[in-house]
Amino acid sequence: MELNLFWTDFSQKELEKIYEYYRENAGVRVAKNLVNGIYNETLKLKNQPRIGQEEEFLENRKQEFRYLVYKNYKVIYWINEKENRIEINDVFDTRQNPAKIKRTK
Protein backbone atom coordinates (compact mmCIF):
# COMPACT_ATOMS: atom_id res chain seq x y z
CA MET A 1 0.00 0.00 0.00
CA GLU A 2 1.33 3.40 -0.98
CA LEU A 3 1.70 5.96 1.80
CA ASN A 4 1.18 9.70 1.40
CA LEU A 5 3.98 12.21 1.94
CA PHE A 6 3.37 14.99 4.43
CA TRP A 7 5.87 17.82 4.80
CA THR A 8 5.57 19.65 8.12
CA ASP A 9 5.59 23.44 8.08
CA PHE A 10 9.08 23.35 9.55
CA SER A 11 10.46 21.01 6.89
CA GLN A 12 8.85 23.08 4.12
CA LYS A 13 10.49 26.22 5.50
CA GLU A 14 13.87 24.48 5.65
CA LEU A 15 13.51 23.40 2.02
CA GLU A 16 12.61 26.99 1.10
CA LYS A 17 15.73 28.24 2.92
CA ILE A 18 17.86 25.80 0.93
CA TYR A 19 16.28 27.03 -2.29
CA GLU A 20 16.80 30.69 -1.39
CA TYR A 21 20.42 30.14 -0.41
CA TYR A 22 21.29 28.42 -3.67
CA ARG A 23 19.21 30.82 -5.75
CA GLU A 24 21.20 33.74 -4.36
CA ASN A 25 24.60 32.02 -4.43
CA ALA A 26 24.47 29.68 -7.42
CA GLY A 27 21.44 30.62 -9.52
CA VAL A 28 17.85 29.57 -10.04
CA ARG A 29 18.63 26.44 -12.07
CA VAL A 30 20.98 25.04 -9.42
CA ALA A 31 18.50 25.85 -6.65
CA LYS A 32 15.60 24.19 -8.49
CA ASN A 33 17.63 21.09 -9.34
CA LEU A 34 18.76 20.64 -5.75
CA VAL A 35 15.33 21.14 -4.17
CA ASN A 36 13.66 18.93 -6.79
CA GLY A 37 16.31 16.27 -6.16
CA ILE A 38 15.65 16.34 -2.41
CA TYR A 39 11.89 16.15 -2.97
CA ASN A 40 12.16 13.36 -5.55
CA GLU A 41 14.34 11.33 -3.18
CA THR A 42 11.50 11.33 -0.66
CA LEU A 43 9.08 9.89 -3.22
CA LYS A 44 10.80 6.52 -2.73
CA LEU A 45 9.34 6.44 0.77
CA LYS A 46 5.78 6.09 -0.52
CA ASN A 47 6.37 2.44 -1.40
CA GLN A 48 9.43 1.68 0.71
CA PRO A 49 9.04 3.67 3.93
CA ARG A 50 11.71 1.76 5.85
CA ILE A 51 14.57 2.26 3.39
CA GLY A 52 15.99 5.05 5.53
CA GLN A 53 18.23 4.28 8.47
CA GLU A 54 17.12 4.92 12.03
CA GLU A 55 18.21 8.36 13.29
CA GLU A 56 20.41 7.81 16.33
CA PHE A 57 20.18 11.43 17.52
CA LEU A 58 16.41 11.01 17.95
CA GLU A 59 16.29 7.46 19.30
CA ASN A 60 14.78 8.56 22.63
CA ARG A 61 11.63 9.89 20.95
CA LYS A 62 8.28 8.14 20.88
CA GLN A 63 8.31 7.99 17.08
CA GLU A 64 10.91 5.98 15.24
CA PHE A 65 12.67 8.67 13.21
CA ARG A 66 14.54 7.62 10.10
CA TYR A 67 16.52 9.50 7.49
CA LEU A 68 17.46 9.57 3.84
CA VAL A 69 20.48 11.34 2.41
CA TYR A 70 20.51 13.23 -0.86
CA LYS A 71 23.87 14.76 -1.74
CA ASN A 72 24.81 16.70 1.44
CA TYR A 73 21.26 16.87 2.78
CA LYS A 74 19.63 14.70 5.38
CA VAL A 75 15.86 14.27 5.33
CA ILE A 76 14.42 13.27 8.71
CA TYR A 77 11.06 11.48 8.71
CA TRP A 78 8.86 9.03 10.56
CA ILE A 79 6.13 6.64 9.48
CA ASN A 80 2.75 7.72 10.83
CA GLU A 81 0.81 4.50 10.39
CA LYS A 82 -2.29 5.94 12.05
CA GLU A 83 -2.57 8.61 9.32
CA ASN A 84 -1.17 6.32 6.59
CA ARG A 85 1.60 8.77 5.74
CA ILE A 86 5.28 9.57 5.89
CA GLU A 87 5.92 12.77 7.84
CA ILE A 88 8.97 14.72 6.71
CA ASN A 89 10.14 16.64 9.78
CA ASP A 90 13.42 18.25 8.78
CA VAL A 91 15.91 18.76 5.96
CA PHE A 92 19.40 19.98 6.74
CA ASP A 93 22.92 20.13 5.42
CA THR A 94 24.99 17.27 6.85
CA ARG A 95 28.05 19.50 6.82
CA GLN A 96 26.54 21.29 9.82
CA ASN A 97 27.17 20.14 13.37
CA PRO A 98 24.02 18.24 14.60
CA ALA A 99 24.54 19.49 18.16
CA LYS A 100 24.49 23.08 16.89
CA ILE A 101 21.33 22.44 14.90
CA LYS A 102 19.63 20.81 17.87
CA ARG A 103 20.33 23.86 20.06
CA THR A 104 18.97 26.33 17.54
CA LYS A 105 15.65 24.59 16.85
C-alpha positions in Angstrom: 0.0 0.0 0.0 1.3 3.4 -1.0 1.7 6.0 1.8 1.2 9.7 1.4 4.0 12.2 1.9 3.4 15.0 4.4 5.9 17.8 4.8 5.6 19.6 8.1 5.6 23.4 8.1 9.1 23.4 9.6 10.5 21.0 6.9 8.9 23.1 4.1 10.5 26.2 5.5 13.9 24.5 5.7 13.5 23.4 2.0 12.6 27.0 1.1 15.7 28.2 2.9 17.9 25.8 0.9 16.3 27.0 -2.3 16.8 30.7 -1.4 20.4 30.1 -0.4 21.3 28.4 -3.7 19.2 30.8 -5.7 21.2 33.7 -4.4 24.6 32.0 -4.4 24.5 29.7 -7.4 21.4 30.6 -9.5 17.8 29.6 -10.0 18.6 26.4 -12.1 21.0 25.0 -9.4 18.5 25.9 -6.7 15.6 24.2 -8.5 17.6 21.1 -9.3 18.8 20.6 -5.8 15.3 21.1 -4.2 13.7 18.9 -6.8 16.3 16.3 -6.2 15.7 16.3 -2.4 11.9 16.2 -3.0 12.2 13.4 -5.6 14.3 11.3 -3.2 11.5 11.3 -0.7 9.1 9.9 -3.2 10.8 6.5 -2.7 9.3 6.4 0.8 5.8 6.1 -0.5 6.4 2.4 -1.4 9.4 1.7 0.7 9.0 3.7 3.9 11.7 1.8 5.9 14.6 2.3 3.4 16.0 5.0 5.5 18.2 4.3 8.5 17.1 4.9 12.0 18.2 8.4 13.3 20.4 7.8 16.3 20.2 11.4 17.5 16.4 11.0 18.0 16.3 7.5 19.3 14.8 8.6 22.6 11.6 9.9 20.9 8.3 8.1 20.9 8.3 8.0 17.1 10.9 6.0 15.2 12.7 8.7 13.2 14.5 7.6 10.1 16.5 9.5 7.5 17.5 9.6 3.8 20.5 11.3 2.4 20.5 13.2 -0.9 23.9 14.8 -1.7 24.8 16.7 1.4 21.3 16.9 2.8 19.6 14.7 5.4 15.9 14.3 5.3 14.4 13.3 8.7 11.1 11.5 8.7 8.9 9.0 10.6 6.1 6.6 9.5 2.8 7.7 10.8 0.8 4.5 10.4 -2.3 5.9 12.1 -2.6 8.6 9.3 -1.2 6.3 6.6 1.6 8.8 5.7 5.3 9.6 5.9 5.9 12.8 7.8 9.0 14.7 6.7 10.1 16.6 9.8 13.4 18.3 8.8 15.9 18.8 6.0 19.4 20.0 6.7 22.9 20.1 5.4 25.0 17.3 6.8 28.0 19.5 6.8 26.5 21.3 9.8 27.2 20.1 13.4 24.0 18.2 14.6 24.5 19.5 18.2 24.5 23.1 16.9 21.3 22.4 14.9 19.6 20.8 17.9 20.3 23.9 20.1 19.0 26.3 17.5 15.6 24.6 16.9 
